[in-house]
Amino acid sequence: MIANDRSASETAASATVLAALHAEAFEAPWDADSLQTLLASPGVFAVAEADGFILVRVVADEAEILTLAVRPAARRAGLGGRLVEAAVVRAAALGVDRMFLEVAEDNQAARTLYARAGFQEAGRRRGYYSRADGSREDALVLALNFPERLP
């Protein structure tokens, strides 16, 4: 796990690795500077494996999944589910009662992953995502209430 209690040099090194993973996973990736800033922010942690990572921000009793990135070659092998589960366990240990995220409405693979983890639709953000062709895609806001999910 990567948390914001690491040294600046450790955070910078982690951000560089995570940025490379993010670039493989997304059309519009986050750069190392952006990830380094996030990792240094209060309440932010990452759970990472060699082929993917999840970045989460905790504020009070709520958490938000900021991004989940898995290398294309490593998809459909359970890594995304393991990362979500690890993030839920870590957030619960920090006192979180509810976790949120936004997912593109047309991202069926991600929607299936989050549904398997127990997330349910809680809202919609119209035109939230910009596409390379200039079009816009709605984001679905998904939520997981921990008392319903955790023993």
N, C-alpha and C positions, 0 to 999 in steps of 0.2 A: 504494500500500500504506500502511496505517496501522499504525505500530508504537509500542511504549511508550517510544521515545526522543524523542517529541514533547513540546512544552511543555504545561503544564496547560491553557492556554486553547485550544490546538489540539486536545487530546484531548477537552475538553468540547464543542467545536464539532462534532467528528467524532461523538461519542457522541450528540448531538442528532439529527444527520442519520441515523445508523444506527438509532436508536430509532424514528424515523418510518418507515423502511423496514420494520423488524421488526414494527411495529404493522399495517402493511398485509398482511404475510405470515402472521401467526399470530393465533389466538384469544386466547392469553395472552402478549402481547408483553413483552419486557424493556424497562424504562424507561431513560432516558438516564443516570441515576445508576449503575445496575447496569452498563451498558455502559462508562461512564467508569471505574469501578473495575476492570473486567476489562482494559480497554485500558492501564491504568496498571500492571497486574500484570506481574511478570517472565515473559518467555517468550511473551507473548501478542502476536499480530499479527492484523490484518484485511486482507483484500484486498477492495476495494470498487469498484464501478462505479455509474453513475447509478441503475440499477434493482435492485441487489442487492449483497450482501456475504457473506463467509464469515469467521468468527472462529475462530482456532486458538490452542491453548495447547501450547507445547513444553516438555517436561521431560526432561532427559537425552537419550536417543536415541528417545523416543517423542513423538508429537503426538496431540492430540485435537481433532476438529472440535467446537467448542462450539455453533455454530449456523450455518446457511446460510439466508439469507432472500432471496427474489426476489419483487418485486412481482407480484401475480397477472396483470396485463396483460402482463408481460414473460416469463411462463413459456412453456416449450416452444419457445424460440428459441435454446437453447444456452448461455445465460448461466450457469446452474448448473454445467454441465460445465466452462466456462472458469474459473469461480471455484474449483472443486475442483482442477482441473489447476494453476492458479497457486499454490494453497495447498500442493499436493504438491511443486511445484518449489521453493518458498520453504523448506518444512520440510526437504527433502533438502539444500538448501544450508546449513541449520543443523545438519546431521549426524544427522537423524532416520532411523531404520531402519524404523519402523512407525507407522502412523496408525490411530486408532480413532474411532468415533462411535457414538452411539445413534440409532436411527430407530424410529418407531412401526411396529409390525408391519402396521398397516392403511394405511400411507402408501406405496402402490404406486409412485407417481411418483418419490418420493425413493429408494425401494429400487432402482428401475430405473436412476436416475441413478448411484447409487453402484456398482451392479453393472457398469455400463459403464466406470466408472473403475477397476475391478479389485478393489473391496472384496468380502470374503467374510464370511459369518456366522461369528462366533467365540463367541457366547453369547447369553443372553437375560436380561432383567431383568423379572420378572413384576410387572405392575401399576405400571410405572414412570411412565406418563403419566396424569394426571388429566384427564378430559373435562368439559366444561361441564355435561353432564347427570348428573355424579356417577359415571359409569362409569370404569373403569381400563383402560388398554391396555398390553400388553407392549411393551417396547423390545427390538429386536434389536441386539446389539453387533456391529458390523461392523469388520473390520480389513483394512488394506492393508499387506503386507510390501513395502517399497521395493525390495529387491534383485530381487524377482520382477517389479516394475513398471517400474523405471527401467533405462536402458542402462548 
